[in-house]
Amino acid sequence: MKTGVLVQARVKSTRFPYKMILPLPGGPLIQHCLRAAKKINADEYAILTTEEDAVYFEEVCRHEGFDIITGPEDNVLKRFTNAIKKYNLDTVVRVTGDKAFLSPTHTQMLVDTYNEFAQIIDFVYYDSTPLKEVTGAPYKASLMIEMDENPDTPANWREHIRPGFIEKYRSQIVKNPPKKYAATRSIKLTIDTRDDYIRIRKIYEILYRGKVLEIDDIEDLMISLSPSLSYDYTYSPKKYYDPFEPVIEKVEEKTPTNESIESSTIAPI
């Protein structure tokens, strides 16, 4: 089976524009995602974006060995099917480019599970935090094409894809390991706001040493910052203490403005 790792990425998102190219130690956010994604076993690697946004990713894709495939702004699914047809893919490993801590290890575990049971499942994913925040997911490529070519496919499915596969096709849920990564559930690992960015940047400042960060690295950090806490996987994350909240409150510098990010280079650091 031919597999492609496809990273969907846009800079002009609604909630937090230009977050994909926000600077972190070692390079912009999207570069860290691509470095991790390249460690997933596949035949093809590409970023999926729009014609307008492609210019923002040219240098980083060249450096990390990714192609750029473009498609319509209002139809993410079409971008995927463009790539599927270009590469003649059987399996798509779908990754969102704003994953600051994409785990190639856990994503590969999902891909291996899918490959083993591909005759009876169409899609594999983690069902809860923190692993769902740090993994891509394998999809049956032919069903993406089927969904795209169906005129009755809802706009929400074309935008987010996963809800359509969960409802329409054979999905396999993988549970988070019991009593593992409990500490990491106390913090948000995705970037949707300025505070999220400050938190992620602080983690990179502490941990990044030139290698892809795995969730185990973050778990060890969380435990070291809050050694007196007894983390229990069954507790709600809301009961946990986020050790980065004081950092967020004290940061005086502003997140880079849209204008400064747009005018800056994203050449690898």
C-alpha positions as CSV (number, residue, x, y, z in Angstrom):
1,M,0.0,0.0,0.0
2,K,1.2,3.5,-0.9
3,T,1.1,5.9,2.1
4,G,1.3,9.7,2.1
5,V,1.8,12.0,5.1
6,L,-0.3,15.0,4.3
7,V,-0.1,18.1,6.5
8,Q,-3.0,20.6,6.1
9,A,-1.8,24.1,6.8
10,R,-3.1,27.7,6.4
11,V,-1.7,30.9,7.8
12,K,-4.9,33.0,7.7
13,S,-7.0,31.0,10.2
14,T,-9.9,32.6,11.8
15,R,-9.1,32.1,15.5
16,F,-5.4,32.9,15.5
17,P,-4.0,34.1,12.1
18,Y,-0.4,33.3,11.3
19,K,0.0,30.8,14.1
20,M,1.6,28.3,11.8
21,I,4.7,30.5,11.3
22,L,5.0,31.8,14.9
23,P,8.7,31.6,16.0
24,L,9.8,28.9,18.5
25,P,13.3,27.8,19.5
26,G,14.6,25.8,16.5
27,G,12.2,27.3,13.9
28,P,8.6,28.3,13.3
29,L,5.7,26.1,14.5
30,I,5.1,24.5,11.1
31,Q,8.8,23.5,10.8
32,H,8.6,21.5,14.1
33,C,5.5,19.8,12.9
34,L,7.1,18.9,9.5
35,R,10.2,17.6,11.2
36,A,8.1,15.2,13.3
37,A,5.9,14.2,10.4
38,K,8.9,13.3,8.3
39,K,9.7,10.6,10.9
40,I,6.5,8.8,10.1
41,N,7.0,6.0,7.6
42,A,5.5,6.9,4.2
43,D,6.2,7.1,0.5
44,E,5.2,10.8,0.0
45,Y,5.2,13.9,2.2
46,A,3.3,17.1,1.3
47,I,1.8,20.2,2.8
48,L,-1.8,20.9,1.7
49,T,-2.6,24.6,1.5
50,T,-4.2,27.3,-0.7
51,E,-2.7,29.1,-3.6
52,E,-2.6,32.3,-1.6
53,D,-0.9,30.8,1.4
54,A,1.6,28.6,-0.4
55,V,4.3,31.3,-0.4
56,Y,4.6,31.1,3.4
57,F,5.6,27.5,3.3
58,E,8.0,27.3,0.3
59,E,11.3,27.7,2.2
60,V,10.4,25.4,5.1
61,C,9.1,22.7,2.8
62,R,12.2,22.9,0.7
63,H,14.3,22.5,3.8
64,E,12.3,19.6,5.3
65,G,11.6,17.7,2.1
66,F,7.9,18.3,1.6
67,D,6.0,19.0,-1.6
68,I,3.3,21.7,-1.7
69,I,-0.2,20.8,-3.0
70,T,-2.8,23.5,-3.3
71,G,-6.5,23.5,-3.4
72,P,-9.6,25.5,-2.7
73,E,-9.8,27.6,0.5
74,D,-13.3,26.5,1.3
75,N,-12.8,22.7,0.8
76,V,-10.1,21.0,2.8
77,L,-11.2,17.6,1.6
78,K,-10.6,18.6,-2.0
79,R,-7.0,19.4,-1.1
80,F,-6.6,15.9,0.2
81,T,-8.1,14.3,-2.8
82,N,-5.9,16.4,-5.1
83,A,-2.9,14.9,-3.4
84,I,-4.3,11.4,-3.3
85,K,-4.8,11.4,-7.1
86,K,-1.4,13.0,-7.7
87,Y,0.4,10.4,-5.7
88,N,-2.0,7.5,-6.2
89,L,-2.2,6.9,-2.5
90,D,-3.9,4.0,-0.7
91,T,-3.5,5.5,2.8
92,V,-3.4,9.1,4.0
93,V,-1.9,10.0,7.3
94,R,-3.7,13.3,8.0
95,V,-1.8,15.8,10.2
96,T,-2.9,19.3,11.1
97,G,0.0,21.8,10.8
98,D,-0.6,23.5,14.1
99,K,0.4,20.4,16.2
100,A,3.3,21.9,18.1
101,F,4.1,18.5,19.6
102,L,3.3,16.0,16.9
103,S,4.4,12.6,18.1
104,P,5.8,10.4,15.3
105,T,6.0,7.5,17.7
106,H,2.3,7.4,18.6
107,T,1.2,8.4,15.1
108,Q,3.2,5.5,13.7
109,M,1.5,3.2,16.2
110,L,-1.9,4.2,14.7
111,V,-0.6,3.7,11.2
112,D,0.7,0.2,12.1
113,T,-2.6,-0.6,13.6
114,Y,-4.4,0.6,10.5
115,N,-2.1,-1.4,8.2
116,E,-2.7,-4.6,10.2
117,F,-6.5,-4.3,10.1
118,A,-7.0,-2.3,6.8
119,Q,-9.4,-5.0,5.5
120,I,-11.9,-4.3,8.2
121,I,-11.3,-0.6,9.3
122,D,-11.2,2.7,7.4
123,F,-9.8,5.1,10.0
124,V,-7.9,4.9,13.3
125,Y,-7.6,7.6,16.0
126,Y,-7.0,8.4,19.7
127,D,-10.2,9.4,21.4
128,S,-9.0,11.7,24.2
129,T,-6.3,14.1,25.4
130,P,-3.5,14.3,25.4
131,L,-2.7,11.8,22.6
132,K,-5.4,13.1,20.3
133,E,-3.6,16.5,20.5
134,V,-0.2,15.1,19.4
135,T,-1.0,12.6,16.7
136,G,-2.0,12.4,13.1
137,A,-4.4,9.7,11.9
138,P,-4.5,7.2,9.0
139,Y,-7.5,7.2,6.6
140,K,-8.4,5.1,3.7
141,A,-7.7,7.3,0.7
142,S,-10.4,5.9,-1.6
143,L,-13.1,6.8,0.9
144,M,-11.8,10.4,1.0
145,I,-12.3,10.5,-2.8
146,E,-15.8,9.0,-2.4
147,M,-16.7,11.5,0.2
148,D,-15.4,14.4,-1.9
149,E,-17.2,13.3,-5.0
150,N,-20.6,12.9,-3.2
151,P,-22.6,16.1,-3.7
152,D,-24.5,15.5,-0.5
153,T,-21.3,15.6,1.7
154,P,-21.9,18.3,4.3
155,A,-19.7,21.3,4.4
156,N,-18.6,20.4,7.9
157,W,-17.2,17.1,6.7
158,R,-15.4,18.8,3.9
159,E,-13.8,21.2,6.4
160,H,-13.0,18.8,9.2
161,I,-13.1,15.3,7.5
162,R,-12.9,13.3,10.8
163,P,-16.6,13.7,11.7
164,G,-17.6,12.3,8.3
165,F,-15.4,9.2,8.7
166,I,-16.6,8.6,12.3
167,E,-20.3,8.8,11.2
168,K,-20.1,7.1,7.8
169,Y,-17.2,4.6,7.8
170,R,-15.6,1.9,10.0
171,S,-13.6,3.7,12.7
172,Q,-11.3,2.2,15.3
173,I,-10.8,4.1,18.5
174,V,-7.6,3.7,20.4
175,K,-7.7,4.5,24.1
176,N,-5.1,6.5,25.9
177,P,-2.8,4.2,27.9
178,P,-4.2,3.8,31.4
179,K,-2.5,5.9,34.0
180,K,-0.1,7.3,31.4
181,Y,0.4,10.9,30.4
182,A,-1.9,12.0,33.3
183,A,0.2,15.0,34.1
184,T,0.2,16.3,30.5
185,R,-3.6,16.3,30.5
186,S,-3.4,19.4,32.8
187,I,-2.2,21.7,30.0
188,K,-3.4,22.5,26.5
189,L,-0.9,21.4,23.9
190,T,-2.5,23.1,20.9
191,I,-2.4,26.8,19.9
192,D,-5.6,28.7,19.5
193,T,-4.8,31.9,21.6
194,R,-1.9,34.1,22.6
195,D,-1.7,32.4,26.0
196,D,-1.5,29.0,24.3
197,Y,1.5,30.3,22.2
198,I,3.3,31.6,25.3
199,R,2.8,28.2,27.1
200,I,4.1,26.2,24.1
201,R,7.0,28.6,23.6
202,K,8.0,28.2,27.2
203,I,8.0,24.5,27.0
204,Y,10.3,24.7,23.9
205,E,12.6,27.0,25.7
206,I,13.0,24.5,28.5
207,L,13.1,21.3,26.5
208,Y,14.2,21.8,22.9
209,R,17.8,20.7,22.2
210,G,17.6,20.1,18.4
211,K,15.5,17.0,18.4
212,V,11.8,16.3,17.9
213,L,10.0,16.6,21.3
214,E,7.8,13.6,22.2
215,I,5.0,13.6,24.7
216,D,7.1,11.7,27.2
217,D,9.5,14.6,27.4
218,I,6.5,16.9,28.2
219,E,5.2,14.4,30.8
220,D,8.5,14.3,32.6
221,L,8.7,18.1,32.6
222,M,5.2,18.4,34.0
223,I,6.0,16.0,36.8
224,S,9.2,17.8,37.6
225,L,7.4,21.1,37.8
226,S,4.7,19.8,40.1
227,P,6.3,16.9,42.0
228,S,3.9,17.2,45.0
229,L,0.8,16.5,42.8
230,S,-0.6,13.0,42.7
231,Y,-1.8,12.7,39.1
232,D,-4.6,10.2,38.5
233,Y,-5.6,9.4,35.0
234,T,-9.3,9.2,36.0
235,Y,-9.4,12.8,37.2
236,S,-10.7,15.7,35.1
237,P,-7.9,17.8,33.6
238,K,-9.7,20.9,35.1
239,K,-8.6,19.7,38.6
240,Y,-5.0,19.9,37.7
241,Y,-2.6,22.8,38.2
242,D,-1.1,24.4,35.1
243,P,2.5,25.3,36.1
244,F,2.7,27.7,33.1
245,E,-0.2,30.0,34.2
246,P,2.1,32.2,36.2
247,V,4.4,32.5,33.2
248,I,1.6,33.5,31.0
249,E,0.4,36.1,33.4
250,K,3.9,37.7,33.8
251,V,4.8,37.8,30.1
252,E,4.9,41.5,29.1
253,E,6.0,41.2,25.5
254,K,3.3,40.9,23.0
255,T,2.8,38.0,20.6
256,P,4.2,39.0,17.2
257,T,1.7,41.0,15.3
258,N,0.2,39.7,12.0
259,E,2.1,42.3,10.2
260,S,5.5,41.5,11.7
261,I,5.0,37.8,11.1
262,E,3.8,38.2,7.5
263,S,6.9,40.3,6.7
264,S,9.4,38.1,8.4
265,T,11.3,35.2,6.8
266,I,10.5,31.7,7.8
267,A,13.8,30.4,6.7
268,P,15.0,27.5,9.0
269,I,16.9,28.8,12.1
